[in-house]
Amino acid sequence: SDLSAGISGEVVHVDGGFNIAAMNELELK
C-alpha cells in the first residue's frame, strides 16, 4: 500500500505480496 511505502521497503514487499495474493483469489473465485 502507499502508506507502507512510506514506512520501509520490507513492509512494502510483504504488503505487496498480500495484495497480489488477494487479487488472485478474487480472480479465481
C-alpha positions as CSV (number, residue, x, y, z in Angstrom):
1,S,0.0,0.0,0.0
2,D,1.1,3.6,-0.3
3,L,1.1,4.0,3.5
4,S,3.5,1.1,3.8
5,A,5.7,2.5,1.0
6,G,6.5,5.5,3.3
7,I,7.4,3.2,6.2
8,S,10.0,0.7,4.9
9,G,11.0,-1.3,1.8
10,E,10.4,-4.6,3.8
11,V,6.9,-3.6,4.6
12,V,6.2,-2.7,1.0
13,H,7.5,-6.1,-0.1
14,V,5.3,-8.0,2.3
15,D,2.3,-5.8,1.8
16,G,2.6,-6.1,-2.0
17,G,2.7,-9.9,-1.7
18,F,-0.5,-10.0,0.3
19,N,-2.2,-7.6,-2.2
20,I,-1.2,-9.9,-5.1
21,A,-2.5,-13.0,-3.3
22,A,-5.8,-11.3,-2.6
23,M,-6.2,-10.2,-6.2
24,N,-5.5,-13.8,-7.4
25,E,-8.1,-15.2,-5.0
26,L,-10.8,-12.7,-6.3
27,E,-10.0,-13.5,-9.9
28,L,-10.1,-17.3,-9.3
29,K,-13.4,-17.0,-7.5
